[in-house]
Amino acid sequence: MQTHSAPRLVHVLCWLGAPVAVLAQTTQTTSTAALPPVVVTATRTETPAFDVPAAISRIDGDDVHNGRAQVNISESLGAVPGLLARDRQNYAQDVQISVRGFGARSTFGIRGVRLYVDGIPATLPDGQGQISNVELGSVGRIEVLRGPFSALYGNSSGGVIQVFTEDGQGAPRLGFEVASGSDGLLRVATQASGSEGSFAYRVGASRFETDGYRDHSATKRNLGNAKLSFKPDDEGKLTLVVNSMSLPDAQDPLGLPRKEYEANPHGVDSSALTFNTRKTVDQTQGGLTYERRIDAGNSLQVMTYKGRRGTVQFQSIPTGAQGSPLHPGGVISLAREYEGADMRWTWKAQNLGTPLSVVAGLTGDWLHERRQGYQNFIGSTLGVQGALRRNEANDVTSFDQYVQANWQPTPQWTLNAGVRHSKVRFKSTDDYIVGTNPDDSGGAEYRATLPVLGVLYAVNESVHVYATAGRGFETPTLNELAYRPNGGTGLNFTLQPARSKSVEAGVKTRLANYGEASIAVFETHTENEIVTLTNTGGRSTFQNAGATRRNGLELGWSAQWKDWQPQLAATLLNARYKDAFADNRIPGVARTTLFAGLNYAPAQGLRGGLEVRRIGAVYVNDMNTDAAEAYTVASAQVGYRIALGSWDLGGFARVDNLFDRAYAGSVIVNEGNSRFFEPAPGRTWLAGVSAGYRF
């Protein structure tokens, strides 16, 4: 890559130069004053997204809440270029999220993409993330960072998704929401918010339940979130965030082979019923952040967090396979405790009379996991917790140091540079040494230094061009290490971290009469890509598959025309193996995605919107022998909002998959029994009402 990336980037910049020249002439007579700046925190300081040399998107809270079920984060991410979020209609697993192809292989949770909720990592130090604990009714905004700058967040940062709870403000307000829809969907939620002097609060809770579109896919989920802030003086702020999630019984319908998927998309594999495949999850965590402005040029931020997550999963592993004394059983029990801290110093000054800011910090995270395995039968009774077959303590620690700088040597040029050093250590202590089952204790340590450099040039106040390059790395997670490919016991410490090099170039425009647009081209080369080797009965093994290449093009556009809000996002992504699997496409990755939306959203009165999504074909395995076909779906929603004195009232109705298209919403990569397909629902409806009272 070192011999080819620079010429390619120069070629890309020249290719982008033609429209830039035209835009530069066009915008000389166009005022941009009517466009308010969209502020993001991608570089750890509040900066207009227009001035960041990176591909970054922001989704405001109204786009998360209005006319949506607020059940799954995938509802709100369709307008983000380069990101594919799949609602699997399976709440025993998490939503599938990939950014520029990173994370597409995940069959459990989210990996390859860093997640944060109010600045607190939702990705554990091994790189495994969960987003199911987010109470969407409390969300104020979501930020998505793509490309090389993501590496400044450390391990498994092929992209970064940050969710921020809305701040409490104003007089006390109490709100209620109820939504009901197809397949027994019911969500009931309440929120309380406000501020009094130096104290502010926002508290939200919701209960969601559904019978599921497919057989054996019912679930119930309870969420709670509280954000409390206190300003002891004008220079300091203390913020406490606490949230909890309870998933008492989420049925897992597994995937379907092609014939069954086409014959009956509502169906379920017989093994799921035989073993009553399901999952139970309970999570509670809290985080405390203190921000202090020392003087005009210096500020300090300290964050600490702690949490616990318990998971029990019943799989469809046949009883015969568990006859081996080395087999870990068909029930997984995970008890995880995790904690961490981040300390960050920000310095702002003038360097040779030009603005300069530097952010330097230390971050450490710790995870302790008690992993146990049990047989999924007792005698002839299946789908119950039987004899103990695995018992180990796993610890993961990470310690990172980072520094980032932003310098504007002239009004036109901005330089961003950063480097992060990461060290991730795994240690496993085997407490199940029985008969021929040996002591599998062991460990591994991975290190990486991740530099990033970006430059942005302001052609004028309406057109910015940029280029960025950097390195990233991705360690195997505990779930990927959990099973050895040869059926042996213990963690698979032969897995190596994947290491990548990325380049990106782009153009951003802001035109008052035409909205904001962005175009980005990128290329990433990865060595030792971690890929799925086997995936059977909900259990996966992994291997390193040599080199991969991802390159593509992203387009985004949005505008605000009085009460009308059009949006457009398009992605072309070519993700392929370079040496393994004969230049095949990486499975789970769509080559093309397209989103188009139009919302009418006045402050009061009638409102509504239309959305169309097009997702290209997705291969289901490394050999590319089968694929989920491309599909196009449309959605429509209409609502009403009115203020009556201290009350604000609203209601909406929504129809998804308007034309009742049959398609696979997601795939299970390399599923050993060819149960690749997870069907999406046909036409569904949703209706809801809300009420809020300001005291």
Buried (B, 14 or more C-beta within 10 A) or exposed (E): BEEEBEEBBEEBBEEBEEBBEEBBEBBEEBEBEEBEEBBBBBBBBEBEBBBBBBBBBBBBBEBBBBBBBBBBBBBBBBBBBBBBBBBBBBBBBBBBBBBBBBBBBBBBBBBBBBBBBBBBBBBBBBBBBBBBBBBBBBBBBBBBBBBBBBBBBBBBBBBBBBBBBBBBEEEBBBBEBBBBBBBEBBBBBBBBBBBEEBEBBBBBBBBBBBBBBBBBBBBBBBBBBBBBBBBEEEEBBBBBBBBBBBBEBBBBBBBBBBEBBEEEBBBBBEBBBBBBBBBBBBBBBBBBBBBBBEEEEEBBBBBBBBBBBBBBBBBBBBBEEBEEEBBBBBBBBBBBBBBBBBBBBBBBEEEEEBBBBBBBBEBBBBBBBBBBBBBBBEEEEBBBBBEBBBBBBBBBBBBBBBBBBBBBBEEEEBBBBBBBBBBBBBBBBBEBEEEEBBEBBBEBEBEBEBBBBBBBBBBBBBBBBBBBBBBBBBBBBBBBBBBBEEEEBBBBBEBBBBBBBBBBBBBBBBBBEBBBBBBBBBBBBBBBBBBBBBBBBBBBBBBBBBBBBBBBBBBBBBBBEEEEBBBBBBBBBBBBBBEBBEEBBBBBBBBBBBBBBBBBBEEEEEBBBBBBBBBBEBBBBBEBEBBBEBBEBBBBBBBBBEEEEEEBBBBBBBBBBBEEEBBBBBBBBBBBBBBBBBBBBBEBEBBBBBBBBBE
